[in-house]
């Protein structure tokens, strides 16, 4: 550790006074090396969960350490170039050195901005898998039809990102709509990419059931919840009430013959989770427990943040038409995200899962806000 501190002192003596924000790198570098030592501890060989946590933390720090080293290298090259310009008398060589200095300064400025962004506080849940809950709100059958469309958009986006997804629970309507669907999405950075989807989504279009050609406005609520690990939420078996019943909806007669559907209630909080998508009661129980753990984790996060609201209300509101984060206008083929004022005239692509333009803009807006 002493050698690391000496190295840091030497490096900073080269570049001069530290930018206050960049001082964080020194601490991060020490932590990075300390984690390497901890991971080599033989006693951790049998504690896979702890080892995985340390590995994940070190992997998060590594890109910042490498970026910092690149920044220091360019900074040092700039200072060498400045010394050369002061001492060199050959005009042609000085002209070449000035051109090189300009290029290095542009690179230094870009690296500094990139490093500052990398040093911004990260959401600790960004790399987690997610549970997406889509529910029809205001608008009856048309809201349920749009909920089905929105679910397919997220499923297709997951395919584009090479994520895996699995339906845990679905309640369908007779005309192909979805009253409620719960989807598990697993993949690197799933929460970081999808978390801004939480809220009320408004659709304006002519329903297939509308004979007069009138445009209807309906809403769907979306909640994107980070999936916790078992170590995050400890659930006592005596705090659970488990009920079984016959699965309803689509799935064939074999689904109806046994009580394969499972409802788990967390007695202290009253939070429940249902799964009926699998034929096996054990599989449904496992999935329902995953959803319950996710909802309890979100509940704890809200309590810690002092949001005394109904479960997930801070994300999805009440579903009224006036509460919206995004509007999908089918007659004009446009999608507008009201939080950042972004309008995209490619509605068909968005509904086919091409969400990157909107998601990237939301992430960039969040970064700009944090930098400010």
Secondary structure by P-SEA (a helix, b strand, c coil): caaaaaaaaaaaaaacccccccaaaaaaaaaaaaaaaaaaccccccaaaaaaaaaaaaaaaaaaaaaaaaaaaaaaaaaaaaaaaaccccaaaaaaaaaaaaaaaaaaaaaaaaaaaaaccccccccbbbbbbbbbcccaaaaaaaaaaaaaaaaaaaaaacbbbbbcbbbbcccccccbbbbbbbcccccccccccccbbbbbccccccccbbbbbbbbbbbbbbbbccccbbbbcccbbbbbbbbcccccccccccccbbbbbcccccbbbbbcccccaaaaaaaaaaaaaaaaaaaaaaaaaccccccccccccccccccccbbbbcccccccccccccccccaaaaaacccaaaaaaaaaaaaaaaac
